[in-house]
Amino acid sequence: MINTQLRLLAIEDNEGDFILVEHYILHLIPNASITHLKSIAEAIDSLSNHRYDVILLDLSLPDSNGQETTKKVISLAGSTPVIVLTGLNDKQVGIESLKLGVQDYLVKGEVNPSTLFKSIGYSIDRKKTEEQLKLSEEKYRYLFNNNPESIFIVEKINLQILDVNETAIKKYGYNKAAFLQINLLDLVPQSDNLPTPFLLIEQINSANLNNTVFALPQLKKNGTLIYVHFSLHEIEYSKTRAILAIGTDITEKLMLEKQLAEEQQIRQQEITEAVITAQEKERSQLANELHDNINQLLSTTRLYIECAITNETLRPRLLIDSKDYIITAIAELRKLSKTLLPPSLGEVGLIDAVKDLIQGFNKVNNIHFKTDFESFLERASDEKLKLSIFRIVQEQINNTIKHAAANNVFIGISNTQTGLQVQITDDGIGFDTTVKHNGLGLKNIATRAAVHNGKLLLQSSPGNGCSLSIQFPLAIN
């Protein structure tokens, strides 16, 4: 539908022809506004300062002629449709004019009010459609080129590259002209672990492209190897069956996954080594206890009994002493067994086991222990975790007695909103946590914590005691 407030520009040097055209227009569109100019120079000035709905152009003007006239006006018209209205009845000129961008080509002798009205209406509509398509193309091109992912448009049959966005150009280092000379699979390095290009093409063409993804190694122009995850979609491009391949660079992700796997393997090796070392330490302690203590008691007992066999006078006294030594050896064995074997936490509970442990240490040490177990729930953790916590407390108390010269030790075990927390703090001499220590105590504690995904925090400095905190993730049943 033509706007009744239509603004027209007629570039026509023949006054009579203009009056006739003006009559036709005003007959059908009474409120139309028509500006009449007689030269290209005037038209250039007017188009620079005013906007029109339609331009009617005569090709024969005093200062311009033919295609030169059309080119000048088209360049200035912008989104305004141009209709050539000329006395030249030349089909070739008409075709050339349409190629240059005019909306219609009318011969003056063949024009009447109806044809002119239709031409104006159709030209306005076509120009609007062209502008919308142009805007759509510009938006598409902007989104295509500024997409953060590399995008390729390739032929479906052989994956020849038809178009590529700016992201891919920057990512791979090739210019657009170079890309258009190669196949997408030319970017794949040769490898015995990959299918041949022919097989890859066959796989891609036999797949449901809207649900197909491929992860392929790619070589940049500078030889750098990257890994790209391609999402494939079948489209029509310039009347050709094509594939839209959206490539996401997953090189960094793969490297991080590889690094994480390596770190986990190293961590597992460290845990295994720590467990073996701890076992060897326990065996060594057992051997020392058996050799230096119990073995001496039993050896002395044997000597007393042998002497009692041959010496009737001393026999009663030697047998009594032998009995005492055997009783002492049995007590030492019980003590050693209690130290080595895990307590039956299912029977006495973690807290009672820790209290017994503290009571045992109090008999031979002058350390004052303070505890806080009020918010701990026995049912909130399994036996394995509770046993690990018991061993951690046992190990840290041993460390404190051996190295800290502490007077006071705090032990806290509590349930929190996120899990279970173990806190052991002393007021001893402390140490520099940045200096590597050769002792196994802290390594054993870290290993036991890691088995249950515990997060260990160790804080200490010379003269300021030591604080050991472990947070275990835990779901309360």
N, C-alpha and C positions, 0 to 999 in steps of 0.2 A: 504494500500500500504506500502510495506517494504522499509525503508530508505536504499539506496544503500551504505551509509557509516555506515552500521550496526556494532555495537560493541558487540561482544559476549564473554561470559566467559564460558568456558567448564571445568567443574570439573570432571575429568575422570582419573583414575589411569592406565587404559589399553591403552598403546601407540597405538596399532593397531586399537582399536575402535575409538580413537580420530582422527587418520589419515583418517579413512573412513568418519567420520562425517565432518571433515574439507573439504574433497573432495566434499561431497554433497553440502555443503554450498557455497563454492567458485565456484562451477559449475553454481549455479543459482544466486549468489550474489558476483560477482568477487571482488568488492571493500570492502567487509566485512573485519573487523578487529577481529581476534579471539585470545583470550588469553587462554592458556592451563595451568591448575593447577591440581596437583595430590592428594591434601589432603585438608581436612577441615581447617587445620591450615593456609595453604597458602591462601585459599579462604577468611578466616576471615581478614587476613592482607590486601589482595587486595581490598576487598569490603569496607574496612574502608577508603581507599585512592582514589578509582577510581569509576566511574559510568559506568554502562553497559546498553545496550538496552535489552538483553536477557541473562538468565543464563541457561545453559544445565547442569543437575545434575545427576550423577550416584549415586545410593544409597549404593553401596558397595565400601567403601574407606578404606585405611589403618588405619585411626584414627577415623572413624565413620561408622555407619551402620544403614540402615533402616530408621525408622521414626525419630530417633535421628538426622540423617543427614538432613532430610527435615526440621525439626524444626529449626535447627541452621541456615541454609541458608535462610529460609523464614524470620527469625527475622532480618537478615542482609540485605536482598534484598530491603526492603522498597517498592518503586513504580516499581521496576524492575520485570518483569514476570519471573517465574521459570518453566522450563519444565523438568520433570523427564525423563531421557533417561537411561534405565537400562536393564539388562539382565533378570530380574525377571519377568516372565509372570504370575503374581499373581493378579487377579481382586481385591481381598480384600485389598492388599497393594496399588493398584491404587486408590481405593475408599478412603482409609484413607489419602493418599497423597493429593487428591483433597480437602478433608475436611480441611486439614491443610493449604491450600491456594495456591497449585501449579496450574498452568494454564492448563497443559496437562500431560498425562502419556503415554510415548512411550516405546515400547519394541524394543530393538536393532535389533533383528532378523526380525522384521516386518517393519523396517524403510527404505524408499528409498528417493531420492532427493525431489520428489513431496510431499510426506507426511510430510517430515521435513520442507519444505518451507511453506506449508499450516499451520502447527502447529505453526511455529514461527510468521507468520502473524496474525493468529487468537489470539494467546496468547498476542501479543502486543496490539491488538485492545481490547480484553477483559479486560486486565489490565488497559488500559486507561479509559474504561467505568467504571470499579470498582473504580478507583481513583476519577473520576468525581462524581460518586454516593456518595463516601465517603466524598468528599469535600462538596457536596450538603447537605448531612446529617449533617456534622459538622456545616455548615452555619445555617441550620434549627435549630439544637440543640442550637446553640449560640443565635439565635434570639428568640427561644422559652424560653430559660432560662433567658435571659437578658431583656426580654420585661418588661416594667415598670408596666404592668397590670398582674393580676393573671390569669393564663390560666389553664383550666382543659380540659382533653380529657376524655369523659365519654361514656359508652355504651348507645345507643339510647333507648333501651327497658326499662332499669331500672336505668339509670344514675349512674351505678357503675363506680367509678373513675379508668381509665386505665393509665393515666399519668398526671403529674402536673409539673409546672415549678418552678424554684427557688424562683421567686417573691411570689408565693402563699405559699411556704414553710416558707418563712420569715414572710409573712403577718399573716398567721394563727397559726404558731407555731408548726405544726405537721411535723414530718419527712416524707420522701417519702414513706417509708414502711407502716407507719400508714395511710397515705392517700389512698394507694392502697387497704386497707382493708375496706373502707367505701364507702357509697353512697353520692353523692353530696348533697342530701337533708338531710343527717344526720347532716349537718352543720347548717340547718335551725332550730331555736328554736321553741318549741311548742307554739302555740298561737291560740286563738279562732278567731283571725282576719285573719288567713291565711288558704288557702285550705289544706286539708290533703296531705301528700306526694303522695298518689295514684292519687288524682285529679291533682296535679301539674305535675306528669309524664304524665297523660292523656292529659293535656292541651299542654304540650311541644311537645308530639308526634303527636298531631293533627294539629299543627301549621306549617306554612311555615317557616322553621327554618332560612332561609337566611334573613327573615324580622322580626324575633322575638327577643324581648328584655324582660327581667324580672328584676324587682328590688326586691331583697329579703334580709331580715335580716339574718345575719350570726353570729355564735358563734365561736370565736377563742378558741384555746386550753385553754387559761387562763381564759375563761369565759367572756371576753370582747365582747360586742355586737357591730357589725359594719353593715353598710348597703352597699350592693354591687349591681351594675347595670350590669346584664349579657347580652352580645350579643351572640346569638347562631347561629352556622353554621354547617350544616351537612357535614361530611367528611367520607372517608374510612380510617380506621386505622387498620393495620395488618389484612386486609381482613374482617374487622368487620364494620358494620354500626355504626358510632359513631357521637358524637356531640363535636364540639370545642366550649367551653364556655369561653369567654373573660370577666373577671370581673373587673369593675372599682369601686374602693372604693369611695362612695359618702357620707360617714358619715359626713365629715367636711362640705360639701356643704349643707347637710340637717340641720346640727346644725346651720350654719350661716343663712340659710333661716328661721329657727325657731326663732333664736335670733333677726333677722331683723323684723319678724312679731310681736314678743313681744315688740320690741322697738317702732314699729309703733303704736301698740295698746296703749302703755304707752304715746307716744307722742300725740295720738288722745285724750286720757283721759285728758292730761295736757291742750290741746287746749280747750276742752270742759269746764274744770274747770275754765280756764282763762276767757272764754267767759261769763260763769255764774257769775264769780266774778265781771267782768266788768259791767255786767248788774245790779248786786246788788249795785255796787258802784254808777252807774248812778241813780238808784232809790233812793239811800240814799242821793245823792246830790240834787235830785229833791225835796225830802221830806224836807231837811234842808232849801232849798231856799223858798219853799212854806210856811213852818212854821215860819222861822226866819225873813223873809222879807215881802213877799206878804201878809201872814196871818196877820202880825202886821199892815200893811197899811190898810187892809180891816177892821180889828177890830177897829182901830182908826176912820176910816170913819163911821162905824156904830154908835160909841159913839157920834160923832159930829152930825150925823143926828138925833139920839134920843134926844139929847140935844136941837137941833134946833126945834124939834116938840113941846117941852114944854116951850121953852124960845124965845118969840117973839123978844125980844130986841137983842139977839145975833144971831138970826136966819140967817140974811143975811151973816154975817161974817162966821158962822159955815158952811153954805152951800158952800160958796166960797172955804173954806179950804177943805171941803169934796171932792169937785170937783178936787182940786189939788192932793189930795191923790189918788183919783181914776185914774187920768191921770198918776201919778207916778206908780201905781200898773200895769196899762196897759203897760207902758214902760218896767217895770221889767219883765212882762210876755213875751213880745216880745223878750227881751234880753235872757231870759231863753229858750224860744222856739228855737231861733236862735242857741243857744249853743247845745241843745239836738238833734234837727232835722238835718239830713244831708243836706248840701247845694245842690242846683240844679246845679250840675257841668255840666250837659248837656247844660244848658243855658248860664252860665257864664264862664265855663271852669275851670280846676284845678288851673292854674296859677293865674287867677283873684280871685279865692276863697282864695288862700294862701295869696295874697296881701291884701285882705280885712281882713283876720285873723291877719296879721302882723299890719295893721293899727289900728285894735281894741286893740291889746296889747300895741301899742305905746302910746295910750291915757292915760294909767294908769301906764306905766313903763318907765324907763329911759335907756332901752337897745337899742343899735344901731344895726339894722338889715341890713345885706348885702345879696343880692340874685344873683343867676345866673340861669336863665331859658332859655338862648339863644338857646341851642341845643335840647330843649324839643319840641316834636311834639304831639299835643293833639290827633291826629288821631291814634297815635301809641299804645294806650291803651284803654281798655274798661272802662265803668263807674264804675264798682265794684272796679277795681284796683285803679282808680283815687280817689275814695272815701276813700279807705284804706290808700292811700298815704296822703290824706288830714288829716285823723284822726291821722296818725303817726306823721306828722308835728305838729299838734295841741297838741298831748300828749307830745312830746319832748319839745316844747316851754314851756308848763306848768311845766314840770320837771325842766327846766332851770331856770324859774322865781322863783320856790319854793325853789330849793336846790343849784343852782350853783353860785349865786351871781356874775353873768357874766355881763360884760359891752358890749360885742360884740357877735353877733350870725350870723353865715353864713348858708344860706339855698340854696342848689343847687339841681335842678332836671334836668336830662339830659338823652337823648337817647345815647346808646353806640352800638358798633357792636354786642354785645351779648345780649342786653336787655335795661333795664331802671335802672338808678342809682339815689338814693336819698342820699344826704349828708347833715348832720346837725352838725355844729361844734361850740363850744363856748369857751371862754377864762376864764371860771369860776374856782372855787376852785378844781374841779375834785374829783375823789373818787377811791378807790381800787376795781377794777373789780373782784378780787379773793374773796372778802368778800361778803357773801350772804346778800342781802337787802330784806326787807319785803314789800317795796313799790310795787304797782301794775302797775305803769307806764311802766316800761321796759318790764314787762310780757305781757301787752296789746300790746305793739309794736311788740314784738317777735311773738305773736300769729297772729296778722294781717299780718306780713311778711310771716309766715309759710303757711297761707291759700293760698297765691299766689306763693309758692315755692321760696320765696325770701331768699337770703343768707345774714344774718345780721353779721356785724363786729362792735364791740364796743371797742373803745380804750380810756382809761382814767387812770390817776394816780393822787394822791394828789398834788395839786398845778399846774397841767398842763392841766386843762380844760377837755373837753370831745368831742370825735368825734364818731358820729353814721353814719354808711354807710350801705345801703341795696341795693343789686343787684338783680333785678327781671328779670327772663328770659322773653323775649318778642319778638314776631314775628310782624314786621311791615307790615301792610296790604297795 
